[in-house]
Amino acid sequence: MSRYVEEFLWRGRPEGSDLPAGWHIIIGAQSVDGFGGERIDFTQALTPEQAEAIGFPLETIIAGINADALKAADILRAQVASLQAQLDAMKAAQAEGA
């Protein structure tokens, strides 16, 4: 069974508020049912203490979010570079034909 962060919600507070910032998390658990099909179950919204108790402290959650964001940024950079190369090739071909 594979567990992952399905949802992470951060609640900030306005400046001067006496309340601390808060958050909750919902964990998804991916498994295979008795018929070989994929199954995903979700926890209820967990408090920070509940999340930490099952291995998801805030530091781990933030590190996962950062890693996923960096992967997505790398993919987008590669797509931009590929599109730029295509555009440059098209411009060069157009210049040669002019």
C-alpha positions in Angstrom: 0.0 0.0 0.0 1.3 3.4 -1.0 0.4 6.5 1.0 0.6 10.0 -0.3 -0.6 13.6 0.4 -3.9 13.9 -1.4 -4.7 17.4 0.0 -2.8 20.0 2.1 -4.6 23.1 3.3 -2.7 25.9 5.0 -4.7 28.5 7.0 -2.8 31.7 7.6 -3.9 34.4 10.0 -4.1 38.1 9.5 -1.3 40.2 11.0 -2.0 40.9 14.7 -4.2 37.8 15.1 -3.7 35.8 18.4 -4.4 32.6 16.5 -1.6 30.5 15.2 -1.5 29.5 11.6 -3.1 26.1 11.1 -3.2 23.4 8.5 -4.8 20.0 7.8 -4.0 17.2 5.5 -5.8 14.3 3.8 -3.8 11.2 3.1 -4.6 8.9 0.2 -3.7 5.2 0.4 -3.4 3.4 -2.9 -3.8 -0.4 -2.9 -5.1 -3.2 -4.9 -8.5 -4.7 -4.1 -9.3 -8.5 -4.1 -10.1 -8.4 -7.8 -6.8 -6.8 -8.8 -8.2 -3.3 -9.3 -6.7 -0.1 -8.1 -8.3 1.2 -4.9 -7.6 4.6 -3.2 -8.9 5.4 0.2 -8.7 8.7 1.9 -8.3 9.7 5.6 -10.5 12.3 7.2 -8.9 15.7 7.5 -6.0 15.2 9.9 -4.7 17.7 12.4 -1.0 18.4 12.5 -0.6 16.1 15.5 -2.5 13.3 13.8 -0.5 13.7 10.6 2.8 13.6 12.4 1.7 10.5 14.3 1.4 8.6 11.0 4.6 9.8 9.5 3.6 13.1 7.8 5.2 16.0 9.9 5.0 19.4 8.3 8.7 19.3 7.2 8.0 16.1 5.2 4.9 17.6 3.6 6.7 20.8 2.6 9.7 18.8 1.3 7.4 16.7 -0.9 5.6 19.8 -2.2 8.9 21.4 -3.0 10.3 18.3 -4.8 7.1 18.0 -6.9 7.2 21.7 -7.8 10.8 21.5 -8.8 10.1 18.4 -11.0 7.2 20.3 -12.6 9.5 23.3 -13.2 12.2 21.2 -14.8 9.6 19.6 -17.2 8.3 23.1 -18.1 11.8 24.4 -18.7 12.5 21.4 -21.0 9.3 22.1 -22.9 10.1 25.8 -23.3 13.6 24.9 -24.6 12.2 22.4 -27.1 9.6 24.9 -28.3 12.3 27.6 -28.5 14.5 25.3 -30.6 11.6 24.6 -32.9 10.8 28.3 -33.3 14.5 29.0 -34.0 14.6 26.3 -36.6 11.4 27.7 -38.3 12.9 31.2 -38.3 16.1 29.9 -39.8 14.2 28.0 -42.5 12.1 31.0 -43.3 15.2 33.2 -43.5 16.8 30.7 -45.9 13.7 30.7 -48.1 13.4 34.5 -48.3 
